[in-house]
Amino acid sequence: MSRKAVSRSQQVAGLTTLAAMLLAVMLDNSPARKWYDLVHHLPVSLRVGEFVIDKPLILWINEGLMVFFFLLIALELKREVLEGQLSTPKAIATPGFAALGGMAVPALIYAVFNVGDPVAMRGWAIPAATDTVLALTVLALLGARVPASLKVFLTALAIFDDLGAILVIALFYTERLATPSLVMTASGIAALIGLNVFNVTRTVAYVAVGVFLWIAVLKSGVHATLAGVAIGLAIPVRVTQVGRSFSPLRDAEQALYPWVALGVVPAFAFFNAGIVLSWSSATALGSPISLGIVLGLFAGKPLGIFGVTWLAVRFGMAQLPEAARWRQLAGVALVAGIGFTMSLFIAGLAFPDPAAFRNARLSVIAGSVLSAAAGVAVLWSAGRKRLEAATRQTQPFP
């Protein structure tokens, strides 16, 4: 796929997600709200003999459909580390340092507002996440005003960010563990390793083991979406059969991307972005939890990304992306404060209480909107000067 086609697909995916989010907000603030809530909590059951999975539709979305989102993240991460932008220490350094700062500083800001409240502190990881789809959509919409190297930088940063979020979910948002299900989970992972070792490329094999693993993880107490990570990491990068070399991982990634970007993520946005806009919801933004989330995304993300990157470059441990200026990097750091999808996902894990989750959800949206607006303003201004300079260079002498 060409760079232009990739940019176009990112724009469409981001705009589709944005439309789903706006539709959810409109429905939740209209007479159709009761129907939105009805669908939201619609009970859905899966029964095979004595085995039963009974959950409301929203949890089937968040714990079932989002498996494919995490699967795609794992595929992208593995490809980039083994063959792509993160395959050398030099390539890893700058976005790696940036991602580290971009996760640590927002979490610290959140903790400052909520220290001493153990319930509120469960949300410390909410502002540490970047929404890859929406952030890259903003850069794609700005076109030539943003150097290609900064788009690559944000992509790599988002990959590290997603990896960090996966580790956070596994380590800090796991409920009590069920030993029999953990044994089944280990068996499923062993089966995936076997498929990888023997270069199995048949989709049905990974689907069968994947379904078994998802059920095992769901029942184990570990969040079920992490099954998608294990499946993605097991798919071989490159296989040679009958004298022909091909990449099952790239094939799976390309086949999965449109379904995730245009289906899974917008569906997640629709079911998780509904907020009631009222004076009481606006005043809730003054709570410590909300302030920690909003300022974590809007201030913590850019401070962490820009500050740690500057230090790494200053001490020779990294380098500024090619053809980029510090002002443009600051704009991208602001855009990285868009934390919609992963932030809402973590908020749902941190705050099972509906009222607390609604406040966290509003705060994520507020922080993300502020980050997007500020980032666009900085990048538009910096890009205008860049385009003007390029125009002057191409003009003939009088």
N, C-alpha and C positions, 0 to 999 in steps of 0.2 A: 504494500500500500504506500503511495507517495505521501510526502510530507503535507502536501496540500489536501489530500483526501483525509489524512489523519486529523488535520486541523478542522476540516469541515465536519467530520464525524463527532469531534469533541464539542463543537458549537451546538450541533443538533442535540447531542446527549444532554448537555448542560441546560439548554433551553427547555427541553422536555421535562427535566427534573424541576426546573424553576416553575414551569406551568403546572405541574402536579402539586407543588407546594402551594402556589397561589390558589388553585382550585380547592384544596383542603381548607385553607383559611376562609375562603368565600363561603363554602358549605357550612363551616362551623360557626359562621356569623350570619346565617340566614334561616328562614323557616325550615330548610332541609336538614337542619342540624340533627334532629332526632333520627333521620334516616342514615346520616353519616355515622352516628354513634351505634345504630343498630347493626350496620354492616361491620363496623369496627370491632364489635364484641360478638359477632355471629359465632356460635359454637360449631366447631368442625371436629369430627371424630374419625379416627382410623382404627378399625378393629380387624384382627386376624385371630380367630379363635378366642383364647383368653387374653391375648395381648391387645392392649388398648392405648392409643394416644389421643387424649381429649383436651383440646385447647381452643381458645377463641381465635378468630381469624387473624387478629393483630399479631399473635405469637407465632402462628404459622408463617406469617410474613417475616418476622424478626428472627426466628430461630430456624426456619426452614428455607424460605426463598433466599435469604441473605447468605446462605451457604455458598451460592453461586458467586456472590460478590467477593467473598473471601477466597474462593477457589481462583477467581480471576487475579486477585492480588498476588496469590502465591505463584501463579504461572508467570506473571509479569516480573515479580521479584527474582525468581529463579533464572529467567531468561536474561535479565539485566546483569545479574551477578556473574553468570557464566559466559555470556557472549556479548553483552551490551554495554550500556553507559557506566556500569559499576564493576566492570571486569578487571580494572587495574586500581592499585592503591591511589594513584594520582587522581583518577576519576571519582573515586569514592570520597576523597578528603573533604572537598568544599561542601557538597550537599550533606555529607555525614555530620560534620561539625554544625552546620546550619540546623539540621533536624534535631540534633541534641539540644542546642540552645532553644529551639522552637518548641520543644516539649517541656524542658525543665523550667523556664521562666514563667510560662502561663500557670503551670502547676504550683509554683512558688507563690505567685500573686493570689491564686485561689486560696492557698493555705493561709496566707496572711489574713484574709477576710474571715476565714472559718475555723481557725485554730481554736481548740477547746470544745468544739461541737463534733462529737464522733459521727453522728448521723450525717451532718453536712459534709464532713471530710471525705465521705464515700465518693463525692463528686469531683475529687481533685484532678482526675484525668480528663474531665469533659472538655476544658479549653485547650488541651494539649494536642488535639487532633486537627488535621487539615482535610477538607473535602477535596479530593483529587479532581473529581469531575467538574465541579463548579469553579474551582480555582483555575484550572487549565482552560475552561470556557472563557473566563474573563480575559486571559492573555490571548486566546485565539481571536476574540472579538476586537482586540486592540490592533491586531495585524502587525504591520511593519513597524509600528511604534515601539515594539518590544523586540530586542535582538533574539535570534533563534537560540543562542547559547543560554539565555535566561529561561526560556521555555524548557530546555533540556534540564537546566538546574532545578526548576520547580518540580519537574517530573521525578527526578532522582530524589529530591527532598521529600516529595510525597510518598515515594516508595519506602524510604526509611521511616517516615512518619507512620505509615500503615503497619510496618513491621513492629514498630514500637507499640502501637495500639493493640496489635495482636498479643504481644507479650504481656501487656498490662492486663488485658482481659483474662488471659490464662492464669496469671499470677495473683491478681487482686480481686477479680469478680467471679471466682469459682465458688459455688455453694458447697455444702458438705458432700463428700465423695462416697459413692457406692462401690464397694470392692468388686462384686461380681461383674458389674458393668464396666469397671476399669479393666478387668481381665479380658472382657470381650473387646474393649477398645484396643488393648495391646495386640490382640489377635488380628484385628482389622488392620492395624498399622503394619504388622508383620506381613500380612498378605499383600499390602501395597508395596512394601519393600521387595517382596518376591516378584511382583509384576515388573518392577523397575529393573531388578537384577537380570531378569530373563528377557528384557526388552519387549515386553508385551505391549502391543499397540491397539488391540481391539477395544473399542469404546465400551462394549457391553461388559467387559471384565471390570473396568474401573467403576462403571455404574453399579454393578452388583456389589462389589466390595464397599463402594462409597455409601450406598444405602444402609448396608449392615453397620458400617462405622458410624454414620450419622445417628442411627437409633441407639447404638451403644454409648456414644458420647452424650446424647440427650438424656439418657437414663443414669449416667455416671455422676452428674453434678457439674461437670465441666461444660462451658457454654457450647451448644451444639454446632454453632457456625465454625468452630475451630476444626471440625472434620473437613471442611472445604480446604483449609490450609494444608492438611496432611495429604489430601488427594492431589492437590496441585503440585506439591513438592515431589510426589512420587512419579509423575508423568515424565518419561525420558525426554531430554533435550534433543538428542540426535540418535538415530538408529540407521544401521545399514543392513538392508535385506535384499538378497538377489542382486547384489552389485549396485543397488540404488540407495543413496543416502537422503534421508528426509527428517524433518523435525516434528514429532508428534506434539510437542509442547506448543510450538508456534501454530500448528493447525488447530489445536484445541483452543488456544487463546483467540485466534481470529474468528473461530466459530462461536465462541462464547461471548465475545465483546458486545456485539449488537444487542443480544438478549439481555445482558446485564445492564448496559448503558441506557437502553431504550425501554426496558421492561422492569427489571428487578429494582434498580435504584429509583426510578420514578414511582413505582408501587410503594416502596419503603417511604419515600417522601410524602406521598398522598396519605398514607396511614399514620404517619408520625408528625406531620407538620400542622395539623389542625389546632388552632389556638383561638380562644374567645378574646376578642379585642374589646376591652372595657377599661374604665378608670381603675378598677381594682387590680386588673392584670398589669396595668401600667405602673401602679404604685408598688407592685411586687418586685419590680426591677431594682428597687432600693434595698432589697434584702441582701444579707451577706453572701448567700449562695449566688444570687443573680449578679451582684457586683463582681464577685470572683470570676464568674463565667464571662461576662461582657468584657471586663477589663483584661482578663486573661487572653481572650481572643484578639481584642482590638489593640491592646498595648503590649501584652506579654509576648505574643507571637512575633511581631516585628522587632521588638527589643531583643528577644532571644536569638532570632535568626540573624539579624543585622549585626548585633554586638559580638556574638561568638564568631561569625564569619570574619568580621573586621580584625578580631584578635588573632584568628588563625592565619589570615593573610599577613598581618603585621609581623608575626613571628615566623613566617616562612613555612608554615605547615599546610597551607592551601593557597589557591590563587583565585583572583576574581574571574568570573566567566568571561570568555573571549568577547571583545567588542562591547562589553557592558561597563556602565559607570555606577558609582556608588549610589547615586540618586535613583537610578533604575532598579538597583538591587533593593533599595528601601521600599520602592513601590511593590515589588514582587513579595517582599517580606510582609507587607500589609495585606496583600491578596491572600497570602497563606493563612491569614486569620479567619478565612471562610471555613468554618468547621462543621458544616451542616450534617452530612450523613453519619460519619463516624462519631461525632460529638453527640448526636441524638441517640445513637446506638448505645454508647457508654452511659448516657443519662438514664436510659431505660433500665440498665443493669444496676446503676447506682441508687436510683430512687424508684422502687416498686410502688410507692404510694402515689396514686394518680395526681393529687394536688401538687406534690413536690415535683413530679415529672413535668406537669404543665408549666410551672414556673421556670424550671430548667430549660424546657423547650423554647419558651418565649425568649429567654436570655440568650440561648444559642443563636436564634434567628436575629435578635437585635445586634449581637456582637458580630455576626457574619455580615449583616447588611452594612454596618459601619465600616468594617474592614474592606468590603468590596468597594464602597463609595470612595474611601480614602485612597485605596490602592489605585483605582482607576484615575482619580484626580492627579496623583503623583506621576503615574506612568504616562498619562496623556500630556502633561506639561513637559516631562522629560523627553518624551517621544517627539513632540512638536519641534523642540530645539534640535533634536537629532535629525529629523527630516529636513529642517531648514538648512542645517549644515551640509547635508548630503546634496541638497538642491544647489547650493552655492558652489560646491565643488564640481558639479557637472555642467554648470553654466559656462559658455565660452567667454573669453575675455573680450571686452568691447574694442 
